[in-house]
Amino acid sequence: MRGEARDASLHGTWVRRMRREIETNGSGGRDSLVLPMTLLRSTVVLAFGGLVVGFWHLQIAQHEKYRQQAENNHQRTIALSAPRGVVVDRDGRPLVRNRYSLNISLVREQVEDLEASIGLLAEVAEVPSSALWSVVERHRRDPAYRPIVLIRDASLGQVAAFAAHKFELPGLFVQQLPTRYYPAGEVAAHLFGYVGEVSDAQLASAEFQDVRSGSVVGQSGIEQAYNQYLMGHDGARRVVVDSIGREIDTIGEVAPSEGRQLQLTLDYDLQQAAEDAFAVAGFNGAAVVLDPRSGEILALVSLPAYDPNAFALGIDQDTWNTLNQDTLRPLTNRALQGTYAPGSTFKIVMAVAALEEGIVTPDFRVSCRGGATFYGRFYACHTTHGSVDMREALERSCNTYFYTLGEMLEIDQIHKWATALGLGELSGLDLPHEVQGLMPSTAWKREARGEPWYPGETISVAIGQGAVSVTPISMAVMIATVANGGTRVTPHLLKAVYDGTEWIPVPRPVPQSEGALSPTTLGAVTDGLWYVVNRAGTGRRGRIEGRDVIGKTGTAQVISLQGRIAAGDTDRDLRDHGWFVFAAPAGAPEIAGVVFGEHAEHGYLAAPIAKHVMETYFAKQEGRPRPVLPLPARPQVLPPVVATNP
């Protein structure tokens, strides 16, 4: 009771105190209480209003957006790579095709502990974790949802080991992807080229604007030149995944479409014949064989070569470094990118220029006594020939005769006819990275060196030395132009494209020029080149019984004779190069070309390679067995012909 009385007394005291406070301060006390209550009510109203607006925005205005995001939380789109188009030769024989490889790939956004996953995969697949991390690092800028191939072309053992630990490796899965396959290995490697993952620089260009990062594209050769045809169109598969990224179901799929098939003008039998003959000869170099009537490339060789299969799966750094550091430069396409002095093969150009300019006639004679003096300097010939006319000078490759023509001709006249025949010009071949040779002129000397052209320089040019340099492809064009009478054809490789139902022939590129050599010029030069092969000339090793083969050998100095003597004769890299240009049959040529022997010293050593190619060509034309080399260099690796010409 006393407690209740005390509480009542305290309450009464508080009431009396409040009344006194109100009486003392008037209405100000009431105002001090009303204002905080008003602010509180306003805050509550605004907060609830904001919640209402937010709910409306999320659930009504942005409903579709967030519904799709919710769907994407358990759905994934997996790209399905399209196989590249098959490439066949002129007989329909498949030269480049595809095979399927198993790749172990990673989706980073589905991995909680990337370090642990990489470590476990490295352990079970028995690969260095550093190699896996390097792949991840290369793709660090890619979206986290995009798959990254960690192990390309995984073995069945690696796939089985991965499958045994699949539940411990969320975010990793096995993909089956089409992979480029070159069944002939190194044969025609520079012609076919190789593929590789598209680079950042390529992605930034207009040509690759529709290509996604990680796609495989052509990087050289036919693979690059006709990448747009060969690529095809990727498909996609939409799947449902669980919380750790495992596929549960497939929602839908768009199948990829294979790239278009290409037929080349290449004759694989001639290609293999040329490469086998190089192997037997024992030196590297290049060869270009074409049809002088149309410009169709029948064979294109560059040795040493590389195996393009090494690039198909993504070349490893060690192999790449080995190829780049090899002093023999296996990645260089010598047929298109090697520039060399033409040596005595250039005498064909000198003969054409002198005859077409009316400086001499075919019967013009020069007395060779082992050399002659021009502009106060003695220029040696390799022997004493006595009195020779133009046909005999070509046959015996008399330097003195062509020194004399060099004294009689202006350098710009030589330039005119050399470029008309294709030297010092780009050939127009449908392969990338062709290098242009050099045919000097007064204008070139003035622009390049700020000096006038001196007549004494023409003497060296007259026998294919000095400032002149050529590529093997341009030499093939030169001899084809002379052999066919003056039409400078455009060499090309693409013959037909398959549209899904039939082969559609590709129009032949127009000739670079359609001039005609005079009958006098054509007769004299053809006679001289026939003598080279069929009489006492240096090209006798290219002779074929019953075939009117014409040709010309050439030896191109790498350094001067004095420099070579000073260096000694033991350094192979200082030895001269050898050339042999050829065509057959004379008067109505069907096949023409060039063989270049790098450091082979003498052109006559290149002639047997050309002979073997020509014999193979004529045997095929007549349905006879192919000629067999004394030492077989390479087994047959391709299947028999499976299609016919378009």
VOFIDREN-483768 format. One record per residue (C-alpha): x, y, z. Coordinates in pm, whole numbers, plus 32768, in hexadecimal, padded with zeros to 4 digits. Example, Ala and Ser with C-alpha at 12.3 -4.5 7.8 and 13.67 -1.06 7.14 Angstrom:
! VOFIDREN-483768
84CE7E3E830C
85577F9682CA
END
This chain:
! VOFIDREN-483768
800080008000
811980E98055
81B380A47EF8
807281007E43
8051823F7F10
81B682997EB5
817582657D3C
803B833A7D4B
80FA844C7DFF
821084487CF3
811184577BD8
8066857E7C78
81B0862E7CA2
820485FB7B29
80AE86827ABF
80D387B57B97
823187F37B0A
81B487E079A2
809A88D179ED
818F89CB7A81
826E89A17948
814989E77863
80D88B10792F
823A8B9A7930
82878B6977B4
812C8B8B7727
80EA8AD775D8
825E8AB97581
8272896E7636
815C88DA7562
8209894F7424
835088A87486
829B87597493
81C587837359
82E887CA7268
83AB868472A5
826A85BD7284
821B86637135
8377861470AE
835A84AE7122
820984807078
828F851C6F31
83BF84396F34
82E983056F62
8200836F6E45
832683B06D59
83CD82676DAE
829381A16D66
8260826A6C25
83C182136BB5
838780A56BFA
824880AB6B2E
82F681536A07
841C80616A1F
83397F326A23
827E7FBB68F5
83C47FFA6837
84537EA26880
83197DD3685D
825F7E89674B
83397F7D6684
84717E9D667C
83C17D50669B
843C7CBE6550
85A57D266589
85C07C8466DC
84FB7B55666C
86027B17655F
871C7B486658
86797A4C673C
865D7958661B
87CB798F65C3
8831792E6721
87EC77C666C2
881677D06547
895277DA6475
899578086300
8AB377306283
8B4F778D6135
8B6B766F603A
8C9976A95F59
8C65767B5DE5
8D5375935D29
8E2676475C25
8DEF75F05AB9
8EA974CC5A1C
8FB4751C5917
8FEA743057F0
90E0742D56CE
90897442555C
903B72CD5557
8F5072E65683
904772505779
901572DA58DD
914B73995949
90C9744E5A7C
8FAA73CE5B4F
8F3373BF5CB8
8F3B72CE5DD8
8E9572EA5F2C
8F5E731F6068
8EF8731561D6
8F4774536295
8F2A7491640A
8E9B75EE643A
8E5576DE6557
8D3E77D7659F
8DD078BD66A9
8C887949672D
8C2277EA679B
8D6077B26866
8D72782469D0
8EDE77C86A12
8F9877E968C8
90EA779D6961
9071765669F7
8FC375EE68B3
90F7763467DF
91D1757668D3
90EF744568D7
90CB743F675B
924574566732
926C73326821
916972496786
91C372A0661B
933A72976663
938773EA65C8
944C750A6663
936B75FB671D
943E7718668F
93CB76B96531
925E76CA659E
92917818664A
933578A96514
91FB7852644D
911E78F86551
91FB7A2B654E
91E47A4C63D4
906A7A5963F0
904E7B2F6529
8FA07C456464
8E977B5E63D6
8D3F7B54647A
8D3A7A6665A2
8C1A79A06509
8CDB794A63CC
8D8077F063CD
8EFC77E463C5
8FA876B16337
90A67644643D
911474F863A0
90F774D26227
90DC737B6188
90D372CF62D8
912C715F62D6
902A705A6333
90EB70226475
90D3719264CF
8F5F719A6480
8F2370626553
8FE970F46677
8F247237665E
8DD8717B6654
8E3670C46795
8E5D72146847
8D4B72D1678F
8C7F731D68C9
8DB473B4696B
8DED7496683F
8CB6756C680E
8CD1765C66EA
8DAE756F6621
8D287493650A
8D9273CE63D7
8D4E7460627D
8D5F73AB6132
8DE174A56031
8E3A748D5EC0
8FB074AF5E8A
906F74F05D49
912973C45CC1
923573B95BB1
925F72495B52
939772865A81
9452732F5B9F
955E74185B1A
950773E759A9
949475355916
949675CC5A74
94DF772E59FD
93CD771758F8
92C2769F59ED
933D77785B0C
92BD77415C6B
91A877AD5D59
91B178475EB1
90DF79005FAE
90727A555F32
91537B695FBA
90EB7CB3605A
91727D6D5F2B
909E7C995E42
8F677CCA5F17
8F987E425EF9
8F937E325D7B
8E5F7E455C9D
8EA87CEF5C08
8E6C7C435D56
8D527D1C5DDD
8C627BF55DEE
8D607B065E89
8D4F7ABF5FFD
8E7E7AB760DF
8F16795B60F5
8EB278FB5F93
8FAB78445EB7
900078FA5D73
90FA78D85C58
924A79755CA1
930B79325B5F
92F1788C5A0A
91A5781E5979
9118780C5ADA
914579855AF7
910279EA598E
8FAF793D5987
8F5779485AF8
8E0279E35AAC
8DA478B359DC
8E3977B35AC7
8DBC782A5C1B
8C4F77C85C14
8B56783D5D1E
8B5B77D55E8B
8A2877425F2F
89B2774B6099
891D7664619E
884876EA62BE
8852761363F7
87CC7613655A
88D575FD666A
88C475C967DF
895C76A468EF
8ABC762468AD
8AA9763C6733
8A5C74D266D9
897F74A165A7
8827741965F9
8765743F64B6
877C74CE6355
867B75DA62FF
86D0760D6191
87E675F36091
884B76A05F4D
893A75C05E8D
8A7A765A5E02
8AA2766B5C88
8BE875F35BEE
8CBD76E05B21
8CB676C759A9
8D8D75C958F6
8E9C7649580F
8F3E75A256E6
909E76145691
9156760F5546
9268755055FE
92C573F7557E
932C733156B2
93EE723555E0
94CA73495553
94ED73E656AB
956472A25743
9646725E5617
96F273AD5648
9720738257BD
979E721D5797
989872905690
991573A2577B
9947729C588B
9A1371C6579E
9ADF72F35729
9B3573475891
9B0374BF589A
99F475B758F8
995476BA581A
981376FE575E
975676945628
962B77255573
95827660545C
946076EE5397
939676D15259
942177E75179
92D977FA50BB
91FC784851E6
92DA789D530E
9255777753DC
9351771554E8
939B75A054D1
949F758E55E7
9538768456DA
9657761557B8
971E76C258C9
981E76015992
986175D35AAD
96F875CF5B1A
963875915C5C
951674B65CC7
93D8758C5CC6
9336748B5DAD
940D751F5EC2
934276625EA6
91E975C45E8D
91CE758A6004
928076C76070
93F876B1604B
94BC7698618F
95C1779E61DF
96EB76B361C4
968C76436065
964977A95FFB
979A781B607E
984976FB5FD0
97AB77545E81
97FA78C75EA5
996078935F16
99B5778F5E0D
9AC378265D2E
9A2E77715C01
98EF78445C29
97E877345BF4
96CC78305C20
974178FF5AF5
969078B359AF
97BD78C458C7
96E278AB5790
963B79F957DE
97187AA258DF
987B7A435882
99317B4457AA
9A6D7ADC56F6
9B497B3F55D2
9AC97A8A549A
9C227A3D540F
9C3779C352A8
9AC07987528D
9AAD7B005260
9B567AD6510E
99FE7A795088
99887BD850DE
9ABC7C74503F
9A837BB14EFD
99137C1B4EEF
99687D894F37
9A7E7D9D4E32
99AC7CF94D23
98677DB14D6D
991A7F014D7D
99C17EB94C2F
9B1F7EDC4CC1
9B967D934C26
9B197C724B54
9B2C7B024BB5
9C5D7AE24AD5
9D227BF14B8C
9E707B564BF0
9F687BA04D06
A0C57B114D2A
A0FD7A8A4E8B
A2697A684EF5
A21C7A1B5060
A1957B7450AA
A1A27CDC5032
A1E47E3D50AD
A0C47F3150DE
A0E380935166
A24C805751C3
A2137F145285
A2457DAB521D
A1157CC7524A
A1617B53523D
A09C7A3F5195
A0A278E2522C
A159785B50F8
A1C178B74F97
A0A478894EA0
A132791B4D61
A03979BC4C6F
9ECD79854CD6
9D7C7A084C5F
9C4F7A374D41
9BD478D04D33
9D2D784A4D81
9D6279514E91
9C2778D84F41
9C8B776D4F15
9DE8779F4FA4
9D8278B65096
9E9679985010
9EC47ABF50FD
9F8F7B845000
9E6F7B854F08
9D797C0E5007
9E757D055096
9E807D8E4F34
9D047DA74F25
9D127E585076
9DFB7F5B4FE2
9D0F7F8F4EBA
9BCA7FA44F83
9B5A80B45073
9AF8804151D0
999B80CE519C
99707FF85064
99D07EC5512D
98E27F325242
97C87F575144
97E47DF250C5
98397D505211
96FD7DDE52B3
96307D85517C
969D7C1D51B5
96447C2F5327
97907C7053D7
97997D7E54E1
961D7D7054ED
951F7CC455CD
94937B93551E
932D7BBB559A
93277A5C562F
92037A28571D
92DE79E8584D
93367AEC5956
94897B8559A7
95267B7C584C
96647C4E583C
96BA7D25570F
980E7CFD566F
98DF7E1855E2
99257E72547A
9A027FA95484
99CF80DC53AC
9A53823F539E
992182B9545F
994D81B0556B
9ABE8207559C
9A6E837955B7
9955834556B4
99F682305781
9B5B82AA578F
9B57840E5711
9C5183B75600
9C4E83955486
9C63824253E0
9DC081F8535F
9DE581345217
9EE2804A52B9
9DD17FCC53A3
9D0E7F46527A
9E247E4E522E
9DE47D915373
9C6B7DA15345
9C927D0951E9
9CF27BB95280
9BF97BC853A0
9CDA7C5954AD
9CF57DB35544
9BBB7E5F55C4
9ABE7D78551E
9A057C8155FF
98E37B9855BA
97FB7AA25667
97C4793D55EA
96567989559D
96BB7AAD54BE
97B879CF540B
96A578D253C5
95D179E95332
96F77A5F525E
973A790E51B9
95C378D1518B
95A17A2250DC
96C079D54FF0
964578744FAF
94DE78DA4F5A
954C79F24E70
952D7B274F4B
93EF7B11501F
943D7B4E518C
93437A6D5239
92D07AA053A0
932E796F5472
921378F2554D
91AE77CD562A
903477D75652
8F807707554B
8E1D76D155CD
8D3B76FF56FE
8C357603576E
8AE376AA57AD
8A47757F585C
89C574D65722
8ACF75025615
8C27758D55CF
8C1C76F05549
8D5277425478
8E03788354DC
8E43797153B9
8FAD7973534D
905C7ABA53AB
90AA7B995283
92147B9E520A
92F77CAF528C
93487D055124
93037C724FCD
94297CE14EFD
94B57C0C4DE7
96247BD04DA3
96897BE94C38
96B67AA04B7E
98277AF24B53
98597B224CC9
978B79F44D26
983879134C2C
999B79774C8B
996479674E03
98A7781B4DEF
99BA77874D16
9AC577F44E0E
9A0877674F37
99CC76204E7B
9B4276084E3F
9B8176384FB6
9AC374F85004
9AE874244ECC
9C45746C4E4A
9D8374C64F03
9CE975BE4FF9
9CEE75BE5173
9B847544518D
9BBB73E950FB
9B4973475240
99ED73CD51F5
99D5731F50A4
98B1722E5068
98BA71484F3D
97A871A04E47
974D72E84EF4
97BD743D4E7B
982774C44FCD
98B776244FD4
997076B250FD
9A887783518C
9B6B775152B5
9BF97864538E
9CF0788A54A7
9CB879AE5594
9DD27A27566F
9D907A5157E1
9ED67B145814
9FED7B725728
A0EB7A6D56BC
A1FC7B275779
A1297B3258B3
A0DC79C0589B
A24D796A5873
A29F7A3D59A2
A19179935A72
A1F578375A01
A11B7739594F
A09476915A86
9F7077785AD4
9E3D76EE5A22
9D85783A5A4C
9E8478E35967
9E5977F05847
9DAD7869570A
9C3F782956BF
9BD0775F5591
9AAB77A554A5
99FF76E35392
98D8777352D0
9822768E51DE
96F3765850FE
9671753F5021
962674F84F13
96CA76134E52
95D976D24D72
949F76524E24
94F8764C4F97
941A759A5092
94FF75AE51C0
960376AE522C
96B077195368
97E8774A5434
98BA76835528
999577475618
9AA6768D56D5
9B12774E5807
9C8E77395826
9C8776255722
9DA576D8566F
9D477677550A
9C0576975448
9C35754A539B
9BFA74A154ED
9A99752E54EE
9A4974A65392
9A06733B5401
98F673B854EE
9846746553CE
9872733052F7
97CC724F53F9
96A5733E5416
967A7353529C
969271DA5275
958771B05380
94AB72AB52CB
94C571FF5177
949770A65212
9350711952AE
92DE71B9516B
9318707450AE
929B6F8951BC
93EF6EE951F2
94876E835344
952F6F9E53FE
96AB6FA653EC
975B6F235522
988A6FCD55BA
99BE6EFB560C
998F6F49577C
98256F6757EA
9814708E58D5
96B070805954
959D6F79595F
94496FB658C7
9377704F59DB
923970BE592E
91146FE758C2
90CD6FB1574F
900770AE5687
8E9F70C05701
8E0871C95620
8E28724E54C1
8E84739F5434
8D7074A4543D
END
